[in-house]
Amino acid sequence: MSAEPIRKEATGRYVVVVDVAAPGERRKQLKRRFATYREARVWLGRTRSQVGAGSFVRPQRMTLAQWVDEWLPVLRTQVRRQTYDSYERNLRLHVLPTLGARPLQSIKAAELTTLYARLLVSGRVDHRGGEGLSGRSVAYLATILGKCLEAAVRGNLIASNPARRAEVPKASASATRHEQMRTWTQQQLAHFLQVTRGHQHWVAWLLLATTGLRRGEALGLAWSSVDLEAGRMSVSRTLVDLDGDEPVWSDPKTARGRRSIALDPSTVAALRTVRVAQAQQRLLVGAGYVDHNLVFARPDGRPWHPERFSRTFGEQVARHGLPALSVHGLRHSWATLALGSGVHPKVVQERLGHSTIGITLDVYSHVMPSMETDAADRVAALILGSPL
């Protein structure tokens, strides 16, 4: 007959010894102490039930930061480089400074709810204050943390995922997107291209403004994907980062991301000047030229770093006193101007590479009221002729 698993010590506390070995494993015992006999009985019953169901998780001293260090290398083999960088950056900036040293098994849903609320207010976890993150950004962070902790559940490191029980700020994705979306008017965009003409990135900015390309699609564009005679280009890859001096490529975000785009005559002419200048530069550099066949390359042929490219754009925007805009804002500006001028949403969807027209209409729904008004006026004019 086995020994009684609960016994009272001379100190008055109750000690519990229970076998936690899974079927087929060598004998493993776990010992815990409790202030009352009732607490001991409850824990013993729950632990035996978990062991029998195969859901028992052995106590671990691993911290959240240690688990993140184990999880990220696995994640890197499963997602796009850009996604991995985003996950790693968000965890490092917004989660680990507060919760990194906490034991993984002791993290509670309430702690995550508090973290999300603090980020909404200050955007920081060190209490120094600042501009809060948007609801969409906090919801995205909650998704990342949820996936991280769910992997810990699958690894039998924690019994359940506290992120599932945390209260995440509710934010309409489309509403938040419209709040954050900044665009330029036709006049502002034309002024920027006029005052920056001659800058080393000018043709790249022109291409972004006249096609709605993403930053990485433009910086990853190869001459083999451009037909200057036909006035067309194709999108087949994206430059997402540099590993040293080597480009890190990615496929387009969706199947629709692989697309062919018509180029206007002014953009074609500008690209011709780039090709001529690049051929001359190649002769000057000689054997040191690194040929990636890029349309937009540094003087020695190496790719431009995407973040530095964006930073230079921002500096030029500020220098010329224009409203703040990101490089991605050029894409939004193109789409807004196109829809506002009557270009069919299906055409806009195809040029932007959205997977469905619904995404295009949702993202740029702020343009729809003016389009609806224009449609009402046009149809009424067809029916009634001149206004009554």
Secondary structure by P-SEA (a helix, b strand, c coil): ccccccccccccbbbbbbbcccccccbbbbbbbbccaaaaaaaaaaaaaaaaaccccccccccaaaaaaaaaaaaaacccaaaaaaaaaaaaccccccccccccccccaaaaaaaaaaaaccccccccccccccaaaaaaaaaaaaaaaaaaaaacccccccccccccccccaaaaaaaabbbbcaaaaaaaaaaaccccaaaaaaaaaaccccaaaaaacccccccccccccccccccccccccbbbbbccccccccbbbbbcaaaaaaaaaaaaaaaaaaaaaccccccccccccccccccccaaaaaaaaaaaaaaacccccccaaaaaaaaaaaaaacccaaaaaaaaccccaaaaaaaaccaaaaaaaaaaaaaaaaaccccc
